[in-house]
Amino acid sequence: MRDEKELKIFYHLGMGKVASTFLQYQFFPFLQNVKYIQRTKHQEYAQIIEKDPHGSYVLSRENDRQLEREVQKFAKHFTDVRAILIFRRHDSWLASQYRRFLKNGVNVSFEQFIDLDENQGYWDVKELDFFSKIQIIEKYFDHKPLVLFYDELQEDNKDFFNRLAHYCGAKFDYDSLNLKSKHKSYEEKQLKFMKAFSSKFNIPQDYSKNKLVAAAQRWLRMMVKYPVLYMGRVSPGSFTSDEPLIDPDQCIRIREHGKKDWERLKAYAAENNPKFTSA
């Protein structure tokens, strides 16, 4: 086994719905002076690092609820790891997660998706404790994580990329990057149409443990999902309700619920992130 002291491992751990897929395909592969292990090769990271002559590696894995499991698994091989976490404000993040679940055929209201009062929703309220994800990193890895924010990427992507590359000891050509979003957003009426469809026709969400069967199930779901979303796009607006997909008052409640956690994240980043001055 290679000596960890000879290596520098940078591990982007998500979260989901914070441009993770964009970074995995349109930023990390174009970093110079480091080897990026593509997400499709992630399960082979230990073998790749063992056999590869490079000294610096970047990995990326989109994690939400499975973060501790994945970090614990990784720490069995490497602990001298410099993790990267990117956070999005609680209400904006959860609204985006909800839209993703609707797109995939989950038929629940936003209030059923996250139940702040009784915690009987589709998504556990404890997942709104973002700071606990930093504590997981500190528990298993030797270095404090780099903490960045989705709104920083939206406001000044060049500065965001510069800070991320600098942290990884890498360089990149900003002008050569494809800055188009990897996953397009769907119109609200498309998601309402999908929600109405899935209320009548159940779209299974669970997959078989058999990889071949699971692949077939995913293919079948796509064969249903995308035509329905297209129909929602071209259908008259009268086919769907005028009610907002997400209640603005519920978003305000979620933002207030996460306010202290958000402030704690910002303070942690200000105190622990390496100082960087853009040229």
ZADO-1210 file (C-alpha; in nm, 4 decimals, padded with zeros to 6 digits):
<atoms>
<atom x="00.0000" y="00.0000" z="00.0000" code="MET" pos="1"/>
<atom x="00.1311" y="00.3451" z="-00.0887" code="ARG" pos="2"/>
<atom x="00.2318" y="00.5679" z="00.2001" code="ASP" pos="3"/>
<atom x="-00.0378" y="00.8335" z="00.2522" code="GLU" pos="4"/>
<atom x="00.2344" y="01.0879" z="00.3284" code="LYS" pos="5"/>
<atom x="00.3342" y="01.0656" z="-00.0370" code="GLU" pos="6"/>
<atom x="-00.0200" y="01.1476" z="-00.1495" code="LEU" pos="7"/>
<atom x="-00.2579" y="01.4400" z="-00.1520" code="LYS" pos="8"/>
<atom x="-00.6205" y="01.3350" z="-00.1773" code="ILE" pos="9"/>
<atom x="-00.8951" y="01.5941" z="-00.2310" code="PHE" pos="10"/>
<atom x="-01.2451" y="01.4551" z="-00.1937" code="TYR" pos="11"/>
<atom x="-01.5526" y="01.6548" z="-00.2946" code="HIS" pos="12"/>
<atom x="-01.8441" y="01.5023" z="-00.1024" code="LEU" pos="13"/>
<atom x="-02.1419" y="01.6952" z="-00.2344" code="GLY" pos="14"/>
<atom x="-02.4098" y="01.7750" z="-00.1291" code="MET" pos="15"/>
<atom x="-02.6696" y="01.6888" z="-00.3891" code="GLY" pos="16"/>
<atom x="-02.8396" y="01.9737" z="-00.5807" code="LYS" pos="17"/>
<atom x="-02.5406" y="02.2044" z="-00.5365" code="VAL" pos="18"/>
<atom x="-02.3866" y="02.1715" z="-00.8855" code="ALA" pos="19"/>
<atom x="-02.2137" y="01.8413" z="-00.8028" code="SER" pos="20"/>
<atom x="-02.2778" y="01.6890" z="-01.1464" code="THR" pos="21"/>
<atom x="-02.1584" y="02.0076" z="-01.3163" code="PHE" pos="22"/>
<atom x="-01.8318" y="01.9974" z="-01.1224" code="LEU" pos="23"/>
<atom x="-01.7847" y="01.6258" z="-01.1916" code="GLN" pos="24"/>
<atom x="-01.8106" y="01.6662" z="-01.5678" code="TYR" pos="25"/>
<atom x="-01.7257" y="02.0260" z="-01.6487" code="GLN" pos="26"/>
<atom x="-01.4684" y="02.1369" z="-01.3927" code="PHE" pos="27"/>
<atom x="-01.2744" y="01.8630" z="-01.2118" code="PHE" pos="28"/>
<atom x="-01.1703" y="01.6778" z="-01.5323" code="PRO" pos="29"/>
<atom x="-01.0019" y="01.9955" z="-01.6581" code="PHE" pos="30"/>
<atom x="-00.7831" y="02.0588" z="-01.3558" code="LEU" pos="31"/>
<atom x="-00.4116" y="02.0450" z="-01.4282" code="GLN" pos="32"/>
<atom x="-00.1434" y="01.8988" z="-01.1955" code="ASN" pos="33"/>
<atom x="-00.3879" y="01.6571" z="-01.0311" code="VAL" pos="34"/>
<atom x="-00.5473" y="01.3322" z="-01.1453" code="LYS" pos="35"/>
<atom x="-00.9259" y="01.3328" z="-01.1374" code="TYR" pos="36"/>
<atom x="-01.0884" y="00.9954" z="-01.0733" code="ILE" pos="37"/>
<atom x="-01.4150" y="01.0150" z="-01.2658" code="GLN" pos="38"/>
<atom x="-01.7349" y="00.9265" z="-01.0802" code="ARG" pos="39"/>
<atom x="-01.7847" y="00.6219" z="-01.3032" code="THR" pos="40"/>
<atom x="-01.4536" y="00.4868" z="-01.1660" code="LYS" pos="41"/>
<atom x="-01.5246" y="00.5804" z="-00.8061" code="HIS" pos="42"/>
<atom x="-01.5647" y="00.2240" z="-00.6797" code="GLN" pos="43"/>
<atom x="-01.2108" y="00.1527" z="-00.8011" code="GLU" pos="44"/>
<atom x="-01.0414" y="00.4491" z="-00.6297" code="TYR" pos="45"/>
<atom x="-00.8255" y="00.2384" z="-00.3941" code="ALA" pos="46"/>
<atom x="-00.6865" y="00.0257" z="-00.6775" code="GLN" pos="47"/>
<atom x="-00.6333" y="00.3298" z="-00.9021" code="ILE" pos="48"/>
<atom x="-00.4414" y="00.5217" z="-00.6369" code="ILE" pos="49"/>
<atom x="-00.2372" y="00.2144" z="-00.5440" code="GLU" pos="50"/>
<atom x="-00.1215" y="00.1527" z="-00.9012" code="LYS" pos="51"/>
<atom x="-00.1092" y="00.5073" z="-01.0378" code="ASP" pos="52"/>
<atom x="00.2178" y="00.7080" z="-01.0219" code="PRO" pos="53"/>
<atom x="00.0514" y="01.0442" z="-00.9558" code="HIS" pos="54"/>
<atom x="00.0794" y="01.2111" z="-00.6167" code="GLY" pos="55"/>
<atom x="-00.2354" y="01.4264" z="-00.6134" code="SER" pos="56"/>
<atom x="-00.5909" y="01.3061" z="-00.6709" code="TYR" pos="57"/>
<atom x="-00.9362" y="01.4635" z="-00.6851" code="VAL" pos="58"/>
<atom x="-01.2477" y="01.2541" z="-00.6277" code="LEU" pos="59"/>
<atom x="-01.6107" y="01.3591" z="-00.6260" code="SER" pos="60"/>
<atom x="-01.9178" y="01.1869" z="-00.4878" code="ARG" pos="61"/>
<atom x="-02.2657" y="01.3346" z="-00.4475" code="GLU" pos="62"/>
<atom x="-02.3797" y="01.2614" z="-00.0918" code="ASN" pos="63"/>
<atom x="-02.6712" y="01.3573" z="00.1268" code="ASP" pos="64"/>
<atom x="-02.8206" y="01.0960" z="00.3597" code="ARG" pos="65"/>
<atom x="-02.5461" y="00.8435" z="00.2872" code="GLN" pos="66"/>
<atom x="-02.2549" y="01.0767" z="00.3722" code="LEU" pos="67"/>
<atom x="-02.1325" y="00.9050" z="00.6901" code="GLU" pos="68"/>
<atom x="-02.1512" y="00.5602" z="00.5337" code="ARG" pos="69"/>
<atom x="-01.9425" y="00.6714" z="00.2350" code="GLU" pos="70"/>
<atom x="-01.6872" y="00.8607" z="00.4450" code="VAL" pos="71"/>
<atom x="-01.6477" y="00.5703" z="00.6866" code="GLN" pos="72"/>
<atom x="-01.5915" y="00.3348" z="00.3935" code="LYS" pos="73"/>
<atom x="-01.3322" y="00.5679" z="00.2387" code="PHE" pos="74"/>
<atom x="-01.1512" y="00.6126" z="00.5713" code="ALA" pos="75"/>
<atom x="-01.0750" y="00.2400" z="00.5813" code="LYS" pos="76"/>
<atom x="-00.8306" y="00.3120" z="00.2977" code="HIS" pos="77"/>
<atom x="-00.7334" y="00.6769" z="00.3497" code="PHE" pos="78"/>
<atom x="-00.7673" y="00.9263" z="00.6344" code="THR" pos="79"/>
<atom x="-00.5164" y="01.1955" z="00.5310" code="ASP" pos="80"/>
<atom x="-00.7907" y="01.3445" z="00.3169" code="VAL" pos="81"/>
<atom x="-00.8785" y="01.7061" z="00.2364" code="ARG" pos="82"/>
<atom x="-01.2547" y="01.7062" z="00.1959" code="ALA" pos="83"/>
<atom x="-01.4651" y="01.9633" z="00.0123" code="ILE" pos="84"/>
<atom x="-01.8257" y="02.0381" z="00.1108" code="LEU" pos="85"/>
<atom x="-02.0565" y="02.2762" z="-00.0760" code="ILE" pos="86"/>
<atom x="-02.3755" y="02.3933" z="00.0911" code="PHE" pos="87"/>
<atom x="-02.6917" y="02.5594" z="-00.0363" code="ARG" pos="88"/>
<atom x="-02.9301" y="02.7538" z="00.1858" code="ARG" pos="89"/>
<atom x="-03.1752" y="02.5138" z="00.3483" code="HIS" pos="90"/>
<atom x="-03.4975" y="02.6309" z="00.1825" code="ASP" pos="91"/>
<atom x="-03.3465" y="02.6592" z="-00.1649" code="SER" pos="92"/>
<atom x="-03.1736" y="02.3206" z="-00.1320" code="TRP" pos="93"/>
<atom x="-03.4833" y="02.1395" z="-00.0081" code="LEU" pos="94"/>
<atom x="-03.7045" y="02.2968" z="-00.2759" code="ALA" pos="95"/>
<atom x="-03.4602" y="02.1717" z="-00.5400" code="SER" pos="96"/>
<atom x="-03.4569" y="01.8250" z="-00.3839" code="GLN" pos="97"/>
<atom x="-03.8371" y="01.8233" z="-00.3891" code="TYR" pos="98"/>
<atom x="-03.8451" y="01.9123" z="-00.7590" code="ARG" pos="99"/>
<atom x="-03.6018" y="01.6290" z="-00.8282" code="ARG" pos="100"/>
<atom x="-03.8242" y="01.3793" z="-00.6476" code="PHE" pos="101"/>
<atom x="-04.1330" y="01.5041" z="-00.8336" code="LEU" pos="102"/>
<atom x="-03.9467" y="01.4683" z="-01.1622" code="LYS" pos="103"/>
<atom x="-03.8768" y="01.1060" z="-01.0724" code="ASN" pos="104"/>
<atom x="-04.2433" y="01.0345" z="-01.0018" code="GLY" pos="105"/>
<atom x="-04.2741" y="01.0723" z="-00.6235" code="VAL" pos="106"/>
<atom x="-04.6285" y="01.1919" z="-00.5517" code="ASN" pos="107"/>
<atom x="-04.6199" y="01.3995" z="-00.2323" code="VAL" pos="108"/>
<atom x="-04.6909" y="01.7622" z="-00.1473" code="SER" pos="109"/>
<atom x="-04.4059" y="01.9822" z="-00.0256" code="PHE" pos="110"/>
<atom x="-04.5539" y="01.9689" z="00.3260" code="GLU" pos="111"/>
<atom x="-04.5486" y="01.5880" z="00.3077" code="GLN" pos="112"/>
<atom x="-04.1967" y="01.5917" z="00.1692" code="PHE" pos="113"/>
<atom x="-04.0620" y="01.7715" z="00.4773" code="ILE" pos="114"/>
<atom x="-04.2709" y="01.7781" z="00.7953" code="ASP" pos="115"/>
<atom x="-04.1076" y="02.0253" z="01.0347" code="LEU" pos="116"/>
<atom x="-04.3626" y="01.9639" z="01.3099" code="ASP" pos="117"/>
<atom x="-04.3989" y="01.5865" z="01.3422" code="GLU" pos="118"/>
<atom x="-04.1076" y="01.4674" z="01.1290" code="ASN" pos="119"/>
<atom x="-04.3327" y="01.2235" z="00.9443" code="GLN" pos="120"/>
<atom x="-04.2317" y="01.3458" z="00.5994" code="GLY" pos="121"/>
<atom x="-04.0572" y="01.1824" z="00.3080" code="TYR" pos="122"/>
<atom x="-03.7329" y="01.3593" z="00.4050" code="TRP" pos="123"/>
<atom x="-03.6053" y="01.3398" z="00.7637" code="ASP" pos="124"/>
<atom x="-03.5767" y="01.6783" z="00.9388" code="VAL" pos="125"/>
<atom x="-03.2343" y="01.5786" z="01.0743" code="LYS" pos="126"/>
<atom x="-03.1013" y="01.6169" z="00.7174" code="GLU" pos="127"/>
<atom x="-03.1410" y="01.9922" z="00.7650" code="LEU" pos="128"/>
<atom x="-02.8581" y="01.9808" z="01.0193" code="ASP" pos="129"/>
<atom x="-02.5830" y="02.0623" z="00.7697" code="PHE" pos="130"/>
<atom x="-02.3165" y="02.1270" z="01.0313" code="PHE" pos="131"/>
<atom x="-02.3335" y="01.7622" z="01.1356" code="SER" pos="132"/>
<atom x="-02.1830" y="01.6796" z="00.7960" code="LYS" pos="133"/>
<atom x="-01.8736" y="01.8817" z="00.8847" code="ILE" pos="134"/>
<atom x="-01.8525" y="01.6885" z="01.2108" code="GLN" pos="135"/>
<atom x="-01.8613" y="01.3608" z="01.0169" code="ILE" pos="136"/>
<atom x="-01.5647" y="01.4766" z="00.8085" code="ILE" pos="137"/>
<atom x="-01.3717" y="01.5787" z="01.1196" code="GLU" pos="138"/>
<atom x="-01.4503" y="01.2437" z="01.2826" code="LYS" pos="139"/>
<atom x="-01.2994" y="01.0286" z="01.0070" code="TYR" pos="140"/>
<atom x="-01.0463" y="01.2465" z="00.8212" code="PHE" pos="141"/>
<atom x="-00.7313" y="01.4184" z="00.9464" code="ASP" pos="142"/>
<atom x="-00.8033" y="01.7616" z="00.7953" code="HIS" pos="143"/>
<atom x="-01.0829" y="02.0116" z="00.8399" code="LYS" pos="144"/>
<atom x="-01.2925" y="02.0350" z="00.5217" code="PRO" pos="145"/>
<atom x="-01.3005" y="02.3234" z="00.2799" code="LEU" pos="146"/>
<atom x="-01.6523" y="02.4702" z="00.3092" code="VAL" pos="147"/>
<atom x="-01.7956" y="02.6551" z="00.0104" code="LEU" pos="148"/>
<atom x="-02.1425" y="02.7838" z="-00.0769" code="PHE" pos="149"/>
<atom x="-02.3658" y="02.7454" z="-00.3793" code="TYR" pos="150"/>
<atom x="-02.4580" y="03.1144" z="-00.3819" code="ASP" pos="151"/>
<atom x="-02.0870" y="03.1997" z="-00.4217" code="GLU" pos="152"/>
<atom x="-02.0769" y="02.9856" z="-00.7356" code="LEU" pos="153"/>
<atom x="-02.3866" y="03.1630" z="-00.8687" code="GLN" pos="154"/>
<atom x="-02.2536" y="03.5109" z="-00.7944" code="GLU" pos="155"/>
<atom x="-01.8939" y="03.4741" z="-00.9215" code="ASP" pos="156"/>
<atom x="-01.8124" y="03.1364" z="-01.0695" code="ASN" pos="157"/>
<atom x="-01.4605" y="03.2358" z="-01.1740" code="LYS" pos="158"/>
<atom x="-01.3616" y="03.3279" z="-00.8196" code="ASP" pos="159"/>
<atom x="-01.5309" y="03.0091" z="-00.6923" code="PHE" pos="160"/>
<atom x="-01.3352" y="02.7943" z="-00.9387" code="PHE" pos="161"/>
<atom x="-01.0113" y="02.9737" z="-00.8549" code="ASN" pos="162"/>
<atom x="-01.0511" y="02.9044" z="-00.4835" code="ARG" pos="163"/>
<atom x="-01.1401" y="02.5418" z="-00.5463" code="LEU" pos="164"/>
<atom x="-00.8455" y="02.4881" z="-00.7825" code="ALA" pos="165"/>
<atom x="-00.6074" y="02.6667" z="-00.5454" code="HIS" pos="166"/>
<atom x="-00.7144" y="02.4384" z="-00.2613" code="TYR" pos="167"/>
<atom x="-00.6349" y="02.1342" z="-00.4775" code="CYS" pos="168"/>
<atom x="-00.2977" y="02.2769" z="-00.5832" code="GLY" pos="169"/>
<atom x="-00.4202" y="02.2799" z="-00.9421" code="ALA" pos="170"/>
<atom x="-00.4540" y="02.5130" z="-01.2382" code="LYS" pos="171"/>
<atom x="-00.7223" y="02.5405" z="-01.5067" code="PHE" pos="172"/>
<atom x="-00.8158" y="02.7435" z="-01.8125" code="ASP" pos="173"/>
<atom x="-01.1351" y="02.9292" z="-01.7290" code="TYR" pos="174"/>
<atom x="-01.2057" y="03.0224" z="-02.0920" code="ASP" pos="175"/>
<atom x="-01.2082" y="02.6564" z="-02.1978" code="SER" pos="176"/>
<atom x="-01.4785" y="02.5548" z="-01.9484" code="LEU" pos="177"/>
<atom x="-01.8299" y="02.4727" z="-02.0650" code="ASN" pos="178"/>
<atom x="-02.0420" y="02.6672" z="-01.8179" code="LEU" pos="179"/>
<atom x="-02.3784" y="02.5335" z="-01.9312" code="LYS" pos="180"/>
<atom x="-02.5773" y="02.3532" z="-01.6626" code="SER" pos="181"/>
<atom x="-02.5363" y="01.9750" z="-01.6811" code="LYS" pos="182"/>
<atom x="-02.8944" y="01.9023" z="-01.5731" code="HIS" pos="183"/>
<atom x="-03.1662" y="02.1326" z="-01.7027" code="LYS" pos="184"/>
<atom x="-03.4425" y="02.2575" z="-01.4762" code="SER" pos="185"/>
<atom x="-03.8001" y="02.1620" z="-01.5562" code="TYR" pos="186"/>
<atom x="-04.0856" y="02.4098" z="-01.5750" code="GLU" pos="187"/>
<atom x="-04.3263" y="02.4164" z="-01.2846" code="GLU" pos="188"/>
<atom x="-04.6155" y="02.3031" z="-01.5023" code="LYS" pos="189"/>
<atom x="-04.4112" y="01.9998" z="-01.6142" code="GLN" pos="190"/>
<atom x="-04.3573" y="01.8976" z="-01.2533" code="LEU" pos="191"/>
<atom x="-04.7254" y="01.9550" z="-01.1714" code="LYS" pos="192"/>
<atom x="-04.8178" y="01.7378" z="-01.4688" code="PHE" pos="193"/>
<atom x="-04.5813" y="01.4637" z="-01.3512" code="MET" pos="194"/>
<atom x="-04.7239" y="01.4853" z="-00.9987" code="LYS" pos="195"/>
<atom x="-05.0783" y="01.4469" z="-01.1351" code="ALA" pos="196"/>
<atom x="-04.9660" y="01.1536" z="-01.3506" code="PHE" pos="197"/>
<atom x="-04.7910" y="00.9734" z="-01.0632" code="SER" pos="198"/>
<atom x="-05.1020" y="01.0163" z="-00.8461" code="SER" pos="199"/>
<atom x="-05.2871" y="00.7983" z="-01.0991" code="LYS" pos="200"/>
<atom x="-05.0075" y="00.5669" z="-01.2117" code="PHE" pos="201"/>
<atom x="-04.7511" y="00.4583" z="-00.9557" code="ASN" pos="202"/>
<atom x="-04.3888" y="00.4907" z="-01.0704" code="ILE" pos="203"/>
<atom x="-04.1781" y="00.2524" z="-00.8533" code="PRO" pos="204"/>
<atom x="-03.8896" y="00.4189" z="-00.6717" code="GLN" pos="205"/>
<atom x="-03.7156" y="00.1151" z="-00.5235" code="ASP" pos="206"/>
<atom x="-03.4705" y="-00.0890" z="-00.7251" code="TYR" pos="207"/>
<atom x="-03.3651" y="-00.4516" z="-00.7102" code="SER" pos="208"/>
<atom x="-03.0352" y="-00.5405" z="-00.5438" code="LYS" pos="209"/>
<atom x="-02.9506" y="-00.7271" z="-00.8629" code="ASN" pos="210"/>
<atom x="-02.7525" y="-00.4810" z="-01.0785" code="LYS" pos="211"/>
<atom x="-02.8931" y="-00.6011" z="-01.4104" code="LEU" pos="212"/>
<atom x="-03.2510" y="-00.5909" z="-01.2853" code="VAL" pos="213"/>
<atom x="-03.1942" y="-00.2479" z="-01.1304" code="ALA" pos="214"/>
<atom x="-03.0533" y="-00.1173" z="-01.4597" code="ALA" pos="215"/>
<atom x="-03.3631" y="-00.2439" z="-01.6419" code="ALA" pos="216"/>
<atom x="-03.5883" y="-00.0802" z="-01.3818" code="GLN" pos="217"/>
<atom x="-03.4097" y="00.2538" z="-01.4224" code="ARG" pos="218"/>
<atom x="-03.4426" y="00.2305" z="-01.8005" code="TRP" pos="219"/>
<atom x="-03.8134" y="00.1579" z="-01.7758" code="LEU" pos="220"/>
<atom x="-03.8647" y="00.4500" z="-01.5395" code="ARG" pos="221"/>
<atom x="-03.6888" y="00.6827" z="-01.7845" code="MET" pos="222"/>
<atom x="-03.9064" y="00.5507" z="-02.0673" code="MET" pos="223"/>
<atom x="-04.2110" y="00.6641" z="-01.8701" code="VAL" pos="224"/>
<atom x="-04.0730" y="00.9758" z="-01.7017" code="LYS" pos="225"/>
<atom x="-03.9377" y="01.1767" z="-01.9938" code="TYR" pos="226"/>
<atom x="-04.2412" y="01.1431" z="-02.2248" code="PRO" pos="227"/>
<atom x="-04.4653" y="01.2514" z="-01.9367" code="VAL" pos="228"/>
<atom x="-04.2441" y="01.5532" z="-01.8663" code="LEU" pos="229"/>
<atom x="-04.2536" y="01.6434" z="-02.2351" code="TYR" pos="230"/>
<atom x="-04.6332" y="01.6150" z="-02.2389" code="MET" pos="231"/>
<atom x="-04.6404" y="01.8445" z="-01.9375" code="GLY" pos="232"/>
<atom x="-04.4360" y="02.0980" z="-02.1292" code="ARG" pos="233"/>
<atom x="-04.6639" y="02.1105" z="-02.4349" code="VAL" pos="234"/>
<atom x="-04.9948" y="02.0671" z="-02.2514" code="SER" pos="235"/>
<atom x="-05.2267" y="02.3669" z="-02.1955" code="PRO" pos="236"/>
<atom x="-05.1829" y="02.5398" z="-01.8624" code="GLY" pos="237"/>
<atom x="-05.5429" y="02.4551" z="-01.7793" code="SER" pos="238"/>
<atom x="-05.4393" y="02.0915" z="-01.7318" code="PHE" pos="239"/>
<atom x="-05.2684" y="02.1774" z="-01.4047" code="THR" pos="240"/>
<atom x="-05.3607" y="02.3715" z="-01.0906" code="SER" pos="241"/>
<atom x="-05.2825" y="02.7414" z="-01.0446" code="ASP" pos="242"/>
<atom x="-05.1668" y="02.6696" z="-00.6902" code="GLU" pos="243"/>
<atom x="-04.7896" y="02.7138" z="-00.6422" code="PRO" pos="244"/>
<atom x="-04.5930" y="02.3912" z="-00.6478" code="LEU" pos="245"/>
<atom x="-04.4138" y="02.4960" z="-00.3292" code="ILE" pos="246"/>
<atom x="-04.5845" y="02.7056" z="-00.0617" code="ASP" pos="247"/>
<atom x="-04.3719" y="03.0227" z="-00.0062" code="PRO" pos="248"/>
<atom x="-04.4701" y="03.0235" z="00.3613" code="ASP" pos="249"/>
<atom x="-04.3270" y="02.6740" z="00.4027" code="GLN" pos="250"/>
<atom x="-04.0009" y="02.7924" z="00.2468" code="CYS" pos="251"/>
<atom x="-03.9863" y="03.0767" z="00.4978" code="ILE" pos="252"/>
<atom x="-04.0346" y="02.8263" z="00.7817" code="ARG" pos="253"/>
<atom x="-03.7535" y="02.6091" z="00.6513" code="ILE" pos="254"/>
<atom x="-03.5225" y="02.9083" z="00.6175" code="ARG" pos="255"/>
<atom x="-03.5943" y="03.0105" z="00.9764" code="GLU" pos="256"/>
<atom x="-03.5457" y="02.6504" z="01.0914" code="HIS" pos="257"/>
<atom x="-03.1986" y="02.6439" z="00.9327" code="GLY" pos="258"/>
<atom x="-03.0931" y="02.9989" z="01.0196" code="LYS" pos="259"/>
<atom x="-02.8600" y="02.9132" z="01.3104" code="LYS" pos="260"/>
<atom x="-02.7151" y="02.6192" z="01.1230" code="ASP" pos="261"/>
<atom x="-02.6448" y="02.8429" z="00.8217" code="TRP" pos="262"/>
<atom x="-02.4753" y="03.1030" z="01.0376" code="GLU" pos="263"/>
<atom x="-02.2637" y="02.8289" z="01.1952" code="ARG" pos="264"/>
<atom x="-02.1527" y="02.7080" z="00.8506" code="LEU" pos="265"/>
<atom x="-02.0561" y="03.0600" z="00.7459" code="LYS" pos="266"/>
<atom x="-01.8571" y="03.1125" z="01.0644" code="ALA" pos="267"/>
<atom x="-01.6774" y="02.7793" z="01.0206" code="TYR" pos="268"/>
<atom x="-01.5798" y="02.8671" z="00.6631" code="ALA" pos="269"/>
<atom x="-01.4549" y="03.2119" z="00.7666" code="ALA" pos="270"/>
<atom x="-01.2417" y="03.0623" z="01.0427" code="GLU" pos="271"/>
<atom x="-01.1056" y="02.7495" z="00.8750" code="ASN" pos="272"/>
<atom x="-01.0945" y="02.7938" z="00.4975" code="ASN" pos="273"/>
<atom x="-00.7464" y="02.8678" z="00.3603" code="PRO" pos="274"/>
<atom x="-00.6994" y="03.2324" z="00.2725" code="LYS" pos="275"/>
<atom x="-00.7078" y="03.3022" z="-00.0985" code="PHE" pos="276"/>
<atom x="-00.6643" y="03.6277" z="-00.2852" code="THR" pos="277"/>
<atom x="-00.7781" y="03.6247" z="-00.6456" code="SER" pos="278"/>
<atom x="-00.5189" y="03.7575" z="-00.8861" code="ALA" pos="279"/>
</atoms>
